């Protein structure tokens, strides 16, 4: 006679070698929950892959788009495309396998690759916002032919990401199944000091600092535009409104995608066991991956240069 799911309380992602010994087993999703997670992951992955692939094709087709500042957008598109290509298939496979997750090595690779590319996107958004601020306020001279600084920023974004995502491969925290096992990421569940110290550093250096840079840069940019519009009240007012809308949309989308994920991760790390339900662990992960969809829409397809 089958044992009811509630009584069995199986742990997901707990196949041999798939979970770190210090990581608490996550509760399984119901069959309908697994289906919903698979559909959402598939939809986000497909939309993100197609939209970012279209961005790459546009840059390949139109040479005029390959300005230094647009190379940062291209870098974001590449990292988002890799998230969709590397993360979505394994997530769908895990959902189809009743949340058992990937074997240890595959799950570690899945978590590492997703984390690297996700942080590259966040750092690139911060670099992009600061570069726009410096260019618009005259702190640096706009030079459409100077690619050196931009390439330096791109290389640094990948280097910075690797610096903060490689440690779990060498013993400072670890990678493993996330929540009910539909995705793999950093081990949010282990309560030991080794893991907690890494989570705190990752939160500060890879989420809080990029967000502060983005808010500061676009806030200062908006203040500069408002001062200009006070002198040129015609076109200045219209430009101020466009930039205000852009800033508000970007900050809201950033918070919607990453704040729930960061909150759940911190609760899982520092809160009492069992506070995070299966649904509460899956939804923020999907929201974070949805940044691969909104990034090309906001930064590329709403870019007037693309349609000029």
Buried (B, 14 or more C-beta within 10 A) or exposed (E): EEEEEEEEEBBBBBBEEBBBEBBBBBBBBEEEBBEBBBEBBBBBBEBBBBBBBBBBEBBEEEEEBEBBBBBBBBBBBBBBBBBBBBBBBBBBBBBEBBBBBBEBEBBBBBBBBBBBBBBBBBBBBBBBBBBBBBBBBEEBEEEEEEBEEBEEBBEEBBEBBBEBBEBBBEEEBBBBBBBBBBBBBBBBBBBEEEBBEBBEBBBEBBBEBBBEBBBBBBBBBBEBBBEBBEEEEEEBBEBBEEBBEBBEBBBEBBEBBBBBBBEBBBBBBEEEEEEBBBBBBBBBBBBBBBBBBBBBEBBBEBBEEBEE
